[in-house]
């Protein structure tokens, strides 16, 4: 993501937090409703809380801070093709990352375990649904690299293979 976009997202969050307008209240209420991914608040949360590390933007493969979110999505969709279990498992890990629960072994050894951050569960559930439902950004080099790493099509099969 471009830096100005990020700044814009963060400003948007701050602004939203300081100005409890009717619109903000509606959106907050929506977060406690059963999950439906694609509202604009979720997109903003996703950008500011996840893409800050999982975003690719102009970064080359060597400059990444974390696996691209598309790679995370493929791994989780491979393991949990059902939307509900995808959301549940992604939320579980994101709220409390542990090496035992990690499913992206290559990423853990390259980037170290994802840090435990102060996310709200309702937000993470919304974001996980958003990741499942929406198209994620893919850098130009992504598909070629993915094929090279996973010639059998299985995303990150782990130390003992698929
Ligand atoms: C401070 C940087 C950082 C932020 C912010 C971050 N992540 Fe991560 N995340 C990582 C790194 C590094 C990894 C790769 C290591 C690992 O798998 O634990 C990772 C891995 C993951 C994985 C795969 C875990 C596995 O191995 O099974 C999921 C799912 C994930 N992140 C979800 C999220 C979501 C959702 C958000 C936003 C709510 C988020 N992350 C925010 C750094 C971050």
Boltz pocket constraint, residues with backbone or C-beta under 6 A from the ligand:
constraints:
  - pocket:
      binder: B
      contacts: [[A, 45], [A, 46], [A, 49], [A, 50], [A, 51], [A, 52], [A, 53], [A, 54], [A, 65], [A, 66], [A, 67], [A, 72], [A, 90], [A, 93], [A, 94], [A, 97], [A, 101], [A, 102], [A, 103], [A, 104], [A, 105], [A, 107], [A, 108], [A, 111], [A, 112], [A, 113], [A, 114], [A, 115], [A, 117], [A, 119], [A, 124], [A, 127], [A, 128]]
      max_distance: 6.0
